[in-house]
Amino acid sequence: MSKNKGFSETSADRYSLALYELALENNILTEVEEHSTSIINLISVNDDFKSLIQDPTNKKEEQLNALNKISEQCNLNELLTKFLGFLISKRRFFYVDKILKSFVETCSIKRGELKAELISAKTLNESEINTIKDDLTKNFSSKIKLNYKHDASLIGGLIVQVGSTMVDTSIKNKLQQIENRMIEA
């Protein structure tokens, strides 16, 4: 018996890979990925839907009814709706967020995209973000999927992380380095 009794990353990856292969086989990968992202966003903003998913006392029928209503209103892809129904029937709907995030990640990896994190002290406009994204694409010779955040606590500068490579030009980091040198002296 496994030491980890919870729903493992491996299990989420297996479900997400199955969804990926089904979507790829049916030539609807882009549509399923977009709808999966919509479901992930719905989970993050709608407390009622999150409760429906996470409350173990909810019956399968209640979850299926809610899924069908959401599917009709949002015009969800039929394959994705059936897949979510399958998760409900197997009592794995509790992990739908983890599975769909893994699916979106799998799609990104299969397209050859690298994930990058950009944090800036000042708010960047769309063209500045795109310029940085283009520069990263050239430097890493790969498509970049950029996640941008604004953090005023950096005082000035940027933090860019692509995979395990990190460049921190923030004033906050430089002040921290000076403080550390002063403590060591």
MOPE-V542067 format. One record per residue. RES is the residue in one letter. D_LAST is the distance of its C-alpha to the last C-alpha in Angstrom with 1 decimal. Layout:
RES	D_LAST
RES	D_LAST
This chain:
M	52.9
S	49.6
K	46.7
N	45.9
K	48.8
G	47.7
F	48.6
S	46.4
E	44.9
T	47.3
S	50.3
A	49.2
D	48.8
R	52.3
Y	53.9
S	52.1
L	53.1
A	56.7
L	56.7
Y	55.3
E	58.0
L	60.7
A	59.7
L	59.4
E	62.8
N	64.3
N	62.8
I	61.2
L	57.5
T	56.3
E	58.4
V	57.3
E	53.6
E	54.1
H	56.0
S	53.4
T	50.7
S	53.0
I	53.4
I	49.6
N	49.3
L	52.2
I	50.5
S	47.4
V	49.3
N	52.4
D	51.9
D	55.6
F	55.3
K	52.1
S	53.9
L	56.9
I	54.7
Q	52.6
D	55.2
P	56.7
T	59.8
N	60.9
K	63.9
K	64.1
E	66.9
E	64.9
Q	62.1
L	64.6
N	66.4
A	63.1
L	62.2
N	65.7
K	65.5
I	62.0
S	63.3
E	66.4
Q	64.6
C	61.8
N	64.1
L	61.9
N	62.6
E	65.2
L	63.2
L	60.1
T	62.3
K	64.0
F	60.6
L	59.3
G	62.7
F	62.2
L	58.8
I	60.5
S	63.3
K	60.9
R	58.9
R	55.8
F	55.8
F	52.9
Y	50.7
V	52.1
D	48.8
K	46.9
I	49.8
L	50.2
K	46.5
S	46.7
F	49.8
V	48.3
E	45.3
T	47.9
C	49.7
S	46.6
I	45.7
K	49.3
R	49.3
G	46.3
E	43.9
L	40.1
K	38.4
A	35.8
E	33.7
L	33.0
I	31.0
S	30.9
A	29.6
K	33.0
T	36.4
L	37.8
N	41.5
E	43.6
S	43.7
E	39.9
I	39.5
N	42.3
T	40.8
I	37.5
K	39.7
D	41.7
D	38.7
L	37.4
T	40.9
K	41.0
N	37.6
F	38.2
S	42.0
S	42.8
K	44.0
I	41.2
K	41.7
L	39.2
N	38.1
Y	36.8
K	34.9
H	33.8
D	30.6
A	29.9
S	26.5
L	25.1
I	25.5
G	26.3
G	26.8
L	28.0
I	27.3
V	29.8
Q	30.3
V	33.2
G	33.6
S	30.3
T	29.1
M	26.8
V	25.7
D	23.5
T	23.5
S	23.1
I	21.1
K	20.2
N	18.5
K	16.7
L	15.4
Q	14.3
Q	12.4
I	10.6
E	10.0
N	8.7
R	6.2
M	5.2
I	5.5
E	3.8
A	0.0
